[in-house]
Amino acid sequence: MRRDRDEQGMILVNVLMFVAIASGLVLLMISREELALDRSLRGREAARAAAIVRGGELSAISALRKDAKEAPDADHAGEHWASIGAKGVAIDGGSFDLAVSDAEGRFNVNSLRSGEVASVLLFQKLAAIAGLDEAQVTEAIAYVRGQGPVTDVRPIRLLPGVAQDAVARLERMVTALPGNTQVNLNTADQELLAILFDDPVVAERLVAIRKRNGQITLRDLSEQKVRQPPGTSFQSNTFWVRVRATIGGTAQDGATLIQRKRDDSGSVEVLPVARWRNAAVPPEAPLAGG
């Protein structure tokens, strides 16, 4: 009888051991299934968020194409393309933000590659006001000409001896765009206008006119008794689109640089020329929904 009880005890121990092992295996299988489901869910969320980012880009392209046909002579914040932005718009399972802005409201450092004297003089002026010395300005110009075209202005931070606060001030006034562009007086900020016109009072008046009328015109400059500075215009062909989409626990942040071009027949093409995602978005891109 004692042997039978011992054998029964061993059998019970074995059964309990197998039950424990089986339970562990089941838990492991469930855990793996949950991880797989979680990855699948995040993948679907990321795909939806990416599609929303692309949809925001296409909306901006459509608005800019329409603007090129209806108002080709000027671009300013009072136009339809500038008003399609959105912030915190609720969608199924999340939200999205959208911002569209003119990219030509700053000096384009890639214009230095054209060799035009006006571009060089303006950059020298901006860089000196920002706090770069003559040698650093010369090195920055040489870098853009030798290594450019650059896709953003962050490489200037890596030039030897350049103070980061000086670069930060310069970054408020410059950008890096494809080709040779001019500064749009309708979207340049007051600080840059004061430098372009060498007169902060004129800049303040022009900003007031722009707020009141939506734009600045040649007539406005004439009434202020100033001439249009070299390297400036009243319209743009390069624009930023920034979209941030959040679905569930997944967020996608995208910035796209869009350019408008006219072909020989006069037809307008509006195409994305560069895209950045998440941490790669350059600092000059607008804040989504801002």
C-alpha positions as CSV (number, residue, x, y, z in Angstrom):
1,M,0.0,0.0,0.0
2,R,2.8,2.4,0.9
3,R,4.5,1.7,-2.5
4,D,1.2,2.4,-4.3
5,R,0.9,5.7,-2.4
6,D,4.5,6.6,-3.3
7,E,3.8,5.8,-6.9
8,Q,0.6,7.8,-6.9
9,G,2.5,10.7,-5.3
10,M,5.2,10.5,-8.0
11,I,2.5,10.4,-10.7
12,L,0.8,13.5,-9.1
13,V,4.2,15.3,-9.1
14,N,4.8,14.4,-12.7
15,V,1.3,15.5,-13.7
16,L,1.7,18.8,-11.8
17,M,5.1,19.3,-13.5
18,F,3.7,18.7,-17.0
19,V,0.8,21.0,-16.2
20,A,3.2,23.7,-15.1
21,I,5.3,23.2,-18.3
22,A,2.2,23.2,-20.5
23,S,0.9,26.3,-18.8
24,G,4.2,28.1,-19.4
25,L,4.1,27.1,-23.0
26,V,0.6,28.3,-23.4
27,L,1.4,31.6,-21.8
28,L,4.4,31.9,-24.1
29,M,2.3,31.2,-27.1
30,I,-0.3,33.7,-25.9
31,S,2.4,36.3,-25.3
32,R,3.8,35.8,-28.7
33,E,0.4,36.0,-30.3
34,E,-0.3,39.3,-28.4
35,L,3.1,40.7,-29.6
36,A,2.3,39.7,-33.1
37,L,-1.2,41.3,-32.9
38,D,0.3,44.4,-31.4
39,R,2.9,44.6,-34.2
40,S,0.2,44.1,-36.7
41,L,-2.0,46.8,-35.1
42,R,0.9,49.2,-35.0
43,G,1.7,48.4,-38.6
44,R,-1.9,49.1,-39.7
45,E,-1.9,52.3,-37.6
46,A,1.3,53.5,-39.2
47,A,0.0,52.7,-42.7
48,R,-3.1,54.7,-42.1
49,A,-1.2,57.6,-40.6
50,A,1.2,57.6,-43.6
51,A,-1.8,57.7,-46.0
52,I,-3.2,60.7,-44.2
53,V,0.2,62.5,-44.4
54,R,0.2,61.8,-48.2
55,G,-3.4,63.0,-48.4
56,G,-2.5,66.3,-46.8
57,E,0.3,66.7,-49.4
58,L,-2.1,66.1,-52.3
59,S,-4.5,68.6,-50.9
60,A,-1.8,71.3,-50.9
61,I,-0.7,70.4,-54.4
62,S,-4.3,70.8,-55.6
63,A,-4.6,74.2,-53.9
64,L,-1.3,75.5,-55.3
65,R,-2.1,74.3,-58.8
66,K,-5.4,76.2,-58.6
67,D,-3.7,79.3,-57.3
68,A,-1.1,79.3,-60.1
69,K,-4.0,79.5,-62.6
70,E,-6.1,82.1,-60.8
71,A,-3.5,84.4,-59.2
72,P,-0.1,83.8,-60.8
73,D,1.4,87.3,-60.1
74,A,1.5,87.3,-56.2
75,D,1.6,84.8,-53.4
76,H,0.7,85.8,-49.8
77,A,-1.0,84.6,-46.6
78,G,-4.4,85.8,-47.7
79,E,-4.8,83.3,-50.5
80,H,-6.7,80.0,-50.3
81,W,-3.6,77.8,-50.3
82,A,-2.5,79.4,-47.0
83,S,-5.9,78.8,-45.3
84,I,-6.2,75.1,-45.7
85,G,-4.2,74.4,-42.6
86,A,-5.8,72.4,-39.7
87,K,-5.0,71.7,-36.1
88,G,-6.2,68.7,-34.0
89,V,-8.8,67.7,-36.5
90,A,-10.5,64.5,-35.2
91,I,-10.5,61.5,-37.5
92,D,-11.5,57.8,-36.9
93,G,-9.1,56.6,-34.3
94,G,-7.0,59.7,-34.0
95,S,-6.3,63.3,-35.3
96,F,-4.2,65.2,-37.8
97,D,-2.6,68.6,-38.2
98,L,-1.8,70.3,-41.5
99,A,0.3,73.4,-42.3
100,V,1.1,75.0,-45.7
101,S,3.5,77.9,-46.0
102,D,5.6,79.8,-48.5
103,A,9.2,78.6,-48.5
104,E,10.6,81.7,-50.3
105,G,10.1,84.1,-47.4
106,R,13.8,83.7,-46.6
107,F,17.1,84.0,-48.5
108,N,17.9,80.7,-50.3
109,V,21.5,79.8,-49.7
110,N,21.6,77.7,-52.9
111,S,21.3,81.0,-54.8
112,L,25.0,81.5,-53.9
113,R,25.8,78.8,-56.5
114,S,24.5,81.1,-59.3
115,G,27.5,83.4,-58.9
116,E,25.2,86.5,-58.9
117,V,26.8,89.4,-57.0
118,A,23.5,90.4,-55.5
119,S,23.0,87.0,-53.8
120,V,26.6,87.1,-52.4
121,L,26.2,90.6,-51.0
122,L,22.8,89.8,-49.4
123,F,24.1,86.6,-47.8
124,Q,27.2,88.5,-46.5
125,K,25.0,91.1,-45.0
126,L,22.6,88.6,-43.3
127,A,25.5,86.5,-42.0
128,A,27.3,89.5,-40.6
129,I,24.2,90.7,-38.8
130,A,23.7,87.2,-37.4
131,G,27.2,87.3,-35.9
132,L,29.4,85.4,-38.3
133,D,32.8,86.9,-39.0
134,E,34.2,87.6,-42.5
135,A,36.2,84.3,-42.6
136,Q,33.2,82.3,-41.5
137,V,31.0,83.9,-44.1
138,T,33.6,83.1,-46.8
139,E,33.8,79.5,-45.6
140,A,30.1,79.1,-45.6
141,I,29.8,80.5,-49.2
142,A,32.6,78.1,-50.3
143,Y,30.9,75.2,-48.6
144,V,27.6,75.8,-50.4
145,R,29.3,76.3,-53.8
146,G,31.6,73.3,-53.4
147,Q,29.2,70.8,-51.7
148,G,25.8,72.1,-52.7
149,P,23.1,72.2,-53.5
150,V,22.4,71.7,-49.9
151,T,19.0,70.4,-48.7
152,D,18.9,72.3,-45.4
153,V,21.0,74.9,-43.6
154,R,22.1,72.6,-40.7
155,P,25.6,71.9,-42.2
156,I,26.5,75.5,-41.5
157,R,26.4,74.6,-37.8
158,L,29.3,72.3,-38.4
159,L,31.7,75.0,-39.8
160,P,34.7,75.4,-37.4
161,G,34.4,78.2,-34.9
162,V,30.8,79.2,-35.7
163,A,28.9,80.2,-32.6
164,Q,25.6,78.3,-32.4
165,D,23.6,81.3,-31.3
166,A,24.9,83.1,-34.5
167,V,23.8,80.2,-36.6
168,A,20.4,80.2,-34.9
169,R,19.9,83.8,-35.8
170,L,21.0,83.2,-39.4
171,E,18.6,80.2,-39.7
172,R,15.7,82.6,-39.1
173,M,16.6,84.5,-42.2
174,V,17.9,81.8,-44.6
175,T,16.7,78.5,-46.1
176,A,17.9,75.9,-48.6
177,L,15.7,75.4,-51.6
178,P,16.3,73.8,-55.0
179,G,17.5,76.2,-57.7
180,N,17.8,80.0,-57.6
181,T,14.9,81.7,-55.8
182,Q,14.1,85.3,-54.7
183,V,12.8,86.5,-51.3
184,N,9.0,87.0,-51.4
185,L,8.3,90.3,-49.7
186,N,4.8,89.2,-49.0
187,T,6.0,86.4,-46.6
188,A,9.4,87.7,-45.3
189,D,9.2,88.5,-41.6
190,Q,9.7,92.0,-40.3
191,E,13.3,91.3,-39.2
192,L,14.3,90.3,-42.7
193,L,12.4,93.2,-44.3
194,A,14.2,95.7,-42.1
195,I,17.5,94.3,-43.4
196,L,16.4,94.2,-47.0
197,F,15.3,97.9,-46.9
198,D,17.9,99.0,-44.5
199,D,15.2,100.7,-42.5
200,P,13.2,99.1,-39.6
201,V,10.6,101.9,-39.7
202,V,9.8,101.1,-43.4
203,A,9.7,97.4,-42.5
204,E,7.2,98.0,-39.7
205,R,5.0,100.1,-42.1
206,L,5.1,97.4,-44.8
207,V,4.1,94.7,-42.3
208,A,1.2,96.9,-41.2
209,I,0.1,97.3,-44.9
210,R,0.5,93.6,-45.4
211,K,-1.7,92.8,-42.4
212,R,-4.3,95.3,-43.6
213,N,-4.4,94.4,-47.3
214,G,-3.1,90.9,-47.3
215,Q,-0.1,91.7,-49.5
216,I,2.5,94.3,-50.5
217,T,2.6,95.8,-54.0
218,L,4.9,98.0,-56.0
219,R,2.6,100.9,-55.3
220,D,3.0,100.4,-51.6
221,L,6.8,100.6,-52.0
222,S,6.4,103.7,-54.1
223,E,4.3,105.3,-51.4
224,Q,6.9,104.5,-48.8
225,K,9.5,106.1,-51.1
226,V,11.6,102.9,-51.4
227,R,12.6,100.7,-54.2
228,Q,12.2,97.0,-54.5
229,P,15.5,95.4,-53.2
230,P,17.5,93.2,-55.6
231,G,16.8,89.5,-55.2
232,T,13.2,90.0,-54.1
233,S,9.7,89.4,-55.6
234,F,6.1,89.3,-54.7
235,Q,5.4,85.7,-55.6
236,S,6.8,82.2,-54.9
237,N,7.1,78.8,-56.5
238,T,8.3,76.8,-53.6
239,F,6.2,75.8,-50.6
240,W,6.3,73.7,-47.5
241,V,3.6,71.2,-46.5
242,R,3.8,69.7,-43.0
243,V,1.4,67.0,-41.9
244,R,1.2,65.1,-38.6
245,A,-1.2,62.2,-38.2
246,T,-1.8,60.3,-35.0
247,I,-3.7,57.0,-35.2
248,G,-4.1,55.1,-31.9
249,G,-0.6,55.0,-30.4
250,T,1.2,55.7,-33.7
251,A,2.2,59.1,-35.0
252,Q,3.6,60.0,-38.4
253,D,5.2,63.4,-39.1
254,G,6.0,64.4,-42.7
255,A,7.3,67.5,-44.4
256,T,7.3,68.0,-48.2
257,L,8.8,70.7,-50.3
258,I,6.7,71.4,-53.3
259,Q,7.6,73.4,-56.4
260,R,5.5,74.9,-59.2
261,K,7.0,75.1,-62.7
262,R,5.7,76.2,-66.1
263,D,6.6,74.3,-69.1
264,D,7.1,75.7,-72.6
265,S,3.4,75.5,-73.3
266,G,2.5,77.5,-70.2
267,S,1.0,74.6,-68.3
268,V,1.7,74.5,-64.6
269,E,3.3,71.5,-62.9
270,V,3.1,71.3,-59.1
271,L,5.4,68.5,-57.9
272,P,7.0,67.4,-54.6
273,V,10.8,67.8,-54.9
274,A,11.8,66.5,-51.4
275,R,10.3,64.6,-48.5
276,W,11.3,64.2,-44.9
277,R,9.8,62.0,-42.2
278,N,9.8,62.2,-38.4
279,A,13.2,63.1,-36.9
280,A,14.6,64.0,-40.4
281,V,12.2,67.0,-40.8
282,P,14.4,70.1,-41.2
283,P,13.9,73.0,-38.7
284,E,12.7,75.5,-41.4
285,A,9.6,73.4,-42.1
286,P,6.5,74.9,-40.5
287,L,4.9,73.4,-37.4
288,A,2.0,71.2,-38.4
289,G,-1.2,73.0,-37.3
290,G,0.8,76.1,-36.3
